[in-house]
Amino acid sequence: MISCDKYDYIEIACMHRYPVEITLNTGATLNGTAIDTARNDNRQECIKILTDDLESLIVLDDISLLKICVENPHFDSVEIN
């Protein structure tokens, strides 16, 4: 479970529908548009991203780094775990 202050960054990215690059704990990276937060079938907290017209849920506990791919007044990147 991530801390509340880290969750705020996730919500900001989704609220503004920022294009993001997500680095997983495994080192893999995913790119897409942050669109919402949700829970998956296992009731894990996730970020929902849109990539090539497909929605994907990424478990927040699996995220190492969230990077915003456009200039914005909020933040550039944040380490999640």
C-alpha positions in Angstrom: 0.0 0.0 0.0 1.4 3.4 -1.0 1.4 6.4 1.3 -1.4 9.1 1.0 1.0 11.7 -0.2 2.2 9.4 -3.0 -1.4 8.7 -3.9 -2.0 12.4 -4.3 0.5 12.4 -7.2 -1.4 9.6 -8.8 -4.6 11.5 -8.5 -3.1 14.7 -9.9 -1.8 12.8 -13.0 -5.3 11.3 -13.5 -7.2 14.5 -12.9 -5.2 16.3 -15.6 -5.0 13.3 -17.9 -1.3 13.7 -18.2 0.8 11.4 -20.5 2.9 9.3 -18.2 5.8 7.0 -18.2 5.5 4.4 -15.5 8.6 2.4 -14.4 7.7 -0.9 -12.6 9.7 -2.5 -9.8 10.8 -5.0 -12.4 12.4 -2.2 -14.5 9.9 -2.5 -17.3 8.3 0.8 -18.5 4.8 1.6 -19.7 3.6 4.7 -21.4 0.1 6.0 -21.7 -2.4 8.6 -20.5 -3.4 8.5 -16.8 -7.2 8.5 -16.7 -8.4 7.2 -13.3 -7.7 5.2 -10.2 -9.5 1.9 -9.7 -9.4 -1.4 -8.0 -8.7 -4.6 -10.0 -10.5 -7.9 -9.5 -8.2 -8.7 -6.5 -9.2 -5.4 -4.9 -5.7 -3.9 -5.4 -5.4 -0.2 -5.8 -4.4 0.7 -9.4 -3.9 3.5 -11.9 -5.8 3.2 -15.1 -3.9 4.3 -18.2 -5.0 4.5 -21.8 -2.6 3.2 -24.4 -3.6 2.9 -28.1 -7.3 2.9 -27.2 -6.8 0.2 -24.6 -7.3 0.7 -20.9 -4.9 -1.0 -18.5 -4.8 -1.3 -14.7 -1.4 -1.1 -13.1 -1.2 -2.0 -9.4 0.2 0.9 -7.5 2.4 -1.3 -5.3 4.2 -2.5 -8.5 5.2 1.1 -9.5 8.7 2.3 -8.8 8.5 5.7 -10.6 5.8 7.8 -12.1 7.0 10.4 -14.6 4.8 13.1 -16.3 5.8 13.5 -20.0 4.7 17.1 -20.4 5.6 20.3 -18.7 3.2 21.2 -15.9 3.0 23.2 -12.7 2.6 20.2 -10.4 5.5 17.8 -10.6 7.9 16.0 -13.1 8.3 12.6 -11.5 7.8 10.9 -8.1 9.2 7.7 -6.7 6.3 5.6 -5.6 8.0 2.5 -4.0 
